[in-house]
Amino acid sequence: MIRIDNLTRQFPNGKGIFNVSFEVQEGEVFGFLGPNGSGKSTTIRHLLGYMKPQKGSAVIDGYDTWKDQAKARGRIGYLPG
């Protein structure tokens, strides 16, 4: 259902996410936790199609979240806290 493969996004300050990979199957409950600055929001922005990966890919239900943003977003719900 959700697949992230070697997702990388480096910012000018040298921080970012580097080679993040995980998969969440349909019906599975997945907790995405980490300390401040660990890349959670950056990863979520990629899943929502708001950022283009420098390397790797993010896929939701078979749709690339950058190339097929509308179709991918139509398969998920997101409520920022």
Buried (B, 14 or more C-beta within 10 A) or exposed (E): BBBBBEBBBEEEEEEBBBEBEEEBEEEEEEEEEEEEEEBBEBBBBBBBBEBEBEEBBBBBBEBBBBEBBEBBBEBEEEEEE
